[in-house]
Amino acid sequence: MTTIAVITGSVRPGRAGSAVARWIAEKVNEVDGVDARVLELADFDLPVFAEEVPPMMAPAKDPAAVAWNKALAGFDAYIFVTPEYNHSVPGALKNAIDFITPSVLANRAIGLVGYSYSAGHRPIEHLRAILVNFTTGVVGPQVNLHLATDFAGGVFAPAAFHDGEVAALVKALVAQDGALAALR
Ligand SMILES: Cc1cc2nc3c(=O)[nH]c(=O)nc-3n(C[C@H](O)[C@H](O)[C@H](O)COP(=O)(O)O)c2cc1C
């Protein structure tokens, strides 16, 4: 069994990210041998990172950060669902990643899902660069949703071809998890 946390990268009220994360978790859970659960970043109400010591030297002490790391810990794999804010990831997501104790993500499989008016390619590429600092296994297959076509009229209705993208993502995550499990 590969357990997967699906993390929403936006925290604003009315965010599209919740619908995307729920849909991803639903599709992932259709696959045998995986168990996905959504973690809403907004639920953790993280402050702006202002710890005295970087998390790579000591776990963050802020109670919200302790709860965030506790909720993240123990999954085999993670899927970050990110919108595009000013050609990158939302500050809230980068801030939340800054709070993560590196051992929590170490040797875990990671998948990326993006959405925007350019299908989330830029924030996904930025996430790849950020997450390389964590010694993880970020997989190549990704899901790119377009706000003009997959959210027509403001309603999330992803085109059918995205089902294949999700299937490829899950397959890669399960394989990566299998390979990395021995290193954890
Ligand atoms: C601060 C901000 C910056 C944004 N910048 C971009 C952008 O650079 N490119 C883009 O395609 N969409 C941009 N958007 C539109 C978002 O992708 C869109 O509002 C999306 O629904 C945001 O995700 P959320 O609803 O989960 O917060 C921006 C939105 C916000 C709030």
The ligand as an SDF file (V2000), in Angstrom:
LIG
                    3D

 31 33  0  0  0  0  0  0  0  0999 V2000
   -1.7570   36.7470   -6.4960 C   0  0  0  0  0  0  0  0  0  0  0  0
   -2.1940   36.0200   -7.7390 C   0  0  0  0  0  0  0  0  0  0  0  0
   -1.3350   35.9520   -8.8100 C   0  0  0  0  0  0  0  0  0  0  0  0
   -1.7020   35.2530   -9.9550 C   0  0  0  0  0  0  0  0  0  0  0  0
   -0.8190   35.1420  -10.9800 N   0  0  0  0  0  0  0  0  0  0  0  0
   -1.1200   34.3570  -12.0390 C   0  0  0  0  0  0  0  0  0  0  0  0
   -0.1570   34.1250  -13.0560 C   0  0  0  0  0  0  0  0  0  0  0  0
    0.9610   34.5930  -13.0000 O   0  0  0  0  0  0  0  0  0  0  0  0
   -0.5000   33.3210  -14.0940 N   0  0  0  0  0  0  0  0  0  0  0  0
   -1.7460   32.7470  -14.1910 C   0  0  0  0  0  0  0  0  0  0  0  0
   -2.0050   32.0160  -15.1480 O   0  0  0  0  0  0  0  0  0  0  0  0
   -2.6900   32.9580  -13.2430 N   0  0  0  0  0  0  0  0  0  0  0  0
   -2.4050   33.7560  -12.1730 C   0  0  0  0  0  0  0  0  0  0  0  0
   -3.3250   33.9660  -11.1970 N   0  0  0  0  0  0  0  0  0  0  0  0
   -4.6350   33.3400  -11.3460 C   0  0  0  0  0  0  0  0  0  0  0  0
   -4.6820   32.0490  -10.5550 C   0  0  0  0  0  0  0  0  0  0  0  0
   -3.9720   31.0270  -11.2100 O   0  0  0  0  0  0  0  0  0  0  0  0
   -6.1500   31.6510  -10.3400 C   0  0  0  0  0  0  0  0  0  0  0  0
   -6.7940   32.6970   -9.6380 O   0  0  0  0  0  0  0  0  0  0  0  0
   -6.2720   30.3580   -9.5590 C   0  0  0  0  0  0  0  0  0  0  0  0
   -7.6380   30.0390   -9.3910 O   0  0  0  0  0  0  0  0  0  0  0  0
   -5.6310   30.4990   -8.2030 C   0  0  0  0  0  0  0  0  0  0  0  0
   -5.7290   29.3030   -7.4930 O   0  0  0  0  0  0  0  0  0  0  0  0
   -6.6210   29.2330   -6.1640 P   0  0  0  0  0  0  0  0  0  0  0  0
   -8.0200   29.5720   -6.6160 O   0  0  0  0  0  0  0  0  0  0  0  0
   -6.5010   27.8300   -5.6880 O   0  0  0  0  0  0  0  0  0  0  0  0
   -6.0840   30.2510   -5.2100 O   0  0  0  0  0  0  0  0  0  0  0  0
   -2.9920   34.6530  -10.0500 C   0  0  0  0  0  0  0  0  0  0  0  0
   -3.8450   34.7410   -8.9440 C   0  0  0  0  0  0  0  0  0  0  0  0
   -3.4480   35.3900   -7.8000 C   0  0  0  0  0  0  0  0  0  0  0  0
   -4.3810   35.4310   -6.6130 C   0  0  0  0  0  0  0  0  0  0  0  0
  1  2  1  0
  2  3  1  0
  2 30  2  0
  3  4  2  0
  4  5  1  0
  4 28  1  0
  5  6  2  0
  6  7  1  0
  6 13  1  0
  7  8  2  0
  7  9  1  0
  9 10  1  0
 10 11  2  0
 10 12  1  0
 12 13  2  0
 13 14  1  0
 14 15  1  0
 14 28  1  0
 15 16  1  0
 16 17  1  0
 16 18  1  0
 18 19  1  0
 18 20  1  0
 20 21  1  0
 20 22  1  0
 22 23  1  0
 23 24  1  0
 24 25  2  0
 24 26  1  0
 24 27  1  0
 28 29  2  0
 29 30  1  0
 30 31  1  0
M  END
$$$$
